[in-house]
Amino acid sequence: MKTSMIWLIVGFTGQALFSMRFLIQWLYSEKKGRSIIPLAFWYFSLAGGITLLSYAIFRKDPVFIVGQATGVFIYTRNLQLIAREKRQKASLKQEEDR
């Protein structure tokens, strides 16, 4: 398979992963009856962002690279904040159980 075809597949895969986050957020919010951003939203954002960033680097598109790199940073930071909050809640629960 030609390299350009492989990268085209990478690009479309990244776009599909990135788009899934909207579907997941919408379905989750509908289920809960209010607007909620589930954890899967951030994982699909990160996976799609990294895949699209790889594609942008291959294409040597500086606008696309900066946009995706910024997004990857933000998605990673949100996942870090969520993990920190979970650790804090677990720690508080352990203290209450003592």
C-alpha positions in Angstrom: 0.0 0.0 0.0 1.3 3.4 -0.9 2.4 5.7 1.9 0.0 8.4 0.9 -2.9 5.9 1.1 -1.8 4.8 4.6 -1.8 8.5 5.8 -5.1 9.1 4.2 -6.5 6.2 6.2 -4.8 7.6 9.4 -6.4 11.0 8.7 -9.9 9.6 8.3 -9.4 7.3 11.3 -8.5 10.4 13.4 -11.4 12.3 12.1 -13.8 9.4 13.0 -12.3 9.1 16.5 -12.6 12.8 17.0 -16.2 12.8 15.7 -17.2 10.0 18.0 -16.8 12.2 21.0 -19.7 14.4 20.0 -22.0 11.3 19.5 -20.9 9.9 22.9 -21.5 13.3 24.6 -24.9 13.7 23.0 -26.1 10.2 23.8 -24.8 10.4 27.4 -26.5 13.7 28.0 -29.8 12.5 26.5 -29.6 9.5 28.9 -29.0 11.7 31.9 -31.5 14.4 30.8 -28.9 17.2 31.1 -25.7 18.2 29.4 -22.8 16.1 30.7 -19.3 15.5 29.4 -18.4 11.8 30.1 -14.9 10.6 30.5 -15.0 8.8 27.2 -15.4 12.2 25.5 -11.9 13.2 26.7 -10.4 9.8 25.7 -11.9 10.0 22.2 -10.8 13.7 22.0 -7.2 12.7 22.9 -7.1 9.7 20.6 -8.6 11.6 17.6 -6.4 14.6 18.4 -3.1 12.6 18.5 -4.1 10.7 15.3 -5.0 14.0 13.5 -1.8 15.6 14.8 0.2 12.8 13.3 -1.6 13.3 10.0 -1.1 17.1 10.1 2.7 16.6 10.8 2.9 14.2 7.8 1.1 16.8 5.6 3.4 19.5 7.0 0.4 21.8 7.6 1.4 24.3 10.3 -2.1 25.6 10.9 -3.5 22.1 11.4 -0.4 21.1 13.6 -0.9 24.1 15.9 -4.6 23.5 16.2 -4.3 19.8 17.0 -1.3 20.2 19.3 -3.3 22.7 21.3 -6.2 20.4 21.5 -4.1 17.4 22.6 -2.6 19.6 25.4 -6.1 20.6 26.6 -7.5 17.0 26.4 -4.5 15.7 28.4 -4.9 18.4 31.0 -8.6 17.7 31.4 -7.8 14.0 31.9 -5.2 14.9 34.5 -7.7 17.1 36.4 -10.3 14.3 36.4 -7.7 11.8 37.7 -6.7 14.3 40.4 -10.3 14.8 41.5 -10.9 11.0 41.7 -7.8 10.6 43.8 -8.9 13.4 46.1 -12.4 11.9 46.5 -10.9 8.4 47.2 -8.6 9.9 49.8 -11.5 11.7 51.5 -13.5 8.5 51.5 -10.7 6.6 53.1 -10.4 9.3 55.8 -14.2 9.1 56.5 -14.0 5.3 56.7 -11.4 5.4 59.5 
